[in-house]
Each structure stands twice: as C-alpha cells, then as structure tokens.
Amino acid sequence: MKTNKKALSIFFSFTFGMPVILGIFMGVVFFQGQDVSCFPQ
C-alpha cells in the first residue's frame, strides 16, 4: 500500500505541477514582451 501512495503522490505532483511550471514560464515570457502564441488560448 505504501508503494501505491508513493506512486499516487508522484502522479499528482507531476499532473498538477507541470501546468504551474508552464504557467510561470508563460508569464515570464509574456511580460518580457515575447510571443506566446504557441500556448493555447
């Protein structure tokens, strides 16, 4: 059961962490005045 909890925590941290990291990256690029049209609207 401990392995399941560890795998589930890794899954959720990756699933919810990636959009946060990409959002921060998009914000930095946007405020630098560069094109962010590759990101969906």
Wavefront OBJ file of the C-alpha trace (Angstrom):
o trace
v 0.000 0.000 0.000
v 2.911 2.341 0.661
v 4.075 1.916 -2.942
v 0.602 2.876 -4.160
v 0.618 6.059 -2.086
v 4.086 6.963 -3.327
v 3.109 6.373 -6.964
v -0.100 8.353 -6.478
v 1.754 11.271 -4.911
v 4.265 11.282 -7.783
v 1.404 11.194 -10.285
v -0.461 14.088 -8.680
v 2.640 16.203 -8.206
v 3.523 15.758 -11.879
v -0.064 16.242 -13.078
v -0.653 19.461 -11.148
v 2.948 20.660 -11.068
v 3.576 20.802 -14.804
v 0.805 23.338 -15.576
v 2.043 25.527 -12.723
v 5.612 25.446 -14.020
v 4.485 26.089 -17.607
v 2.212 28.918 -16.427
v 5.085 30.606 -14.627
v 7.242 30.190 -17.728
v 4.483 31.632 -19.937
v 4.048 34.607 -17.590
v 7.758 35.387 -17.610
v 7.928 35.173 -21.403
v 4.740 37.228 -21.806
v 5.964 40.038 -19.553
v 9.253 40.131 -21.434
v 7.213 41.053 -24.497
v 7.853 37.888 -26.465
v 5.326 35.892 -28.474
v 3.330 33.318 -26.503
v 1.011 32.285 -29.331
v 2.265 28.697 -29.132
v 0.327 28.353 -25.855
v -3.394 27.602 -26.235
v -5.804 30.419 -25.540
l 1 2 3 4 5 6 7 8 9 10 11 12 13 14 15 16 17 18 19 20 21 22 23 24 25 26 27 28 29 30 31 32 33 34 35 36 37 38 39 40 41
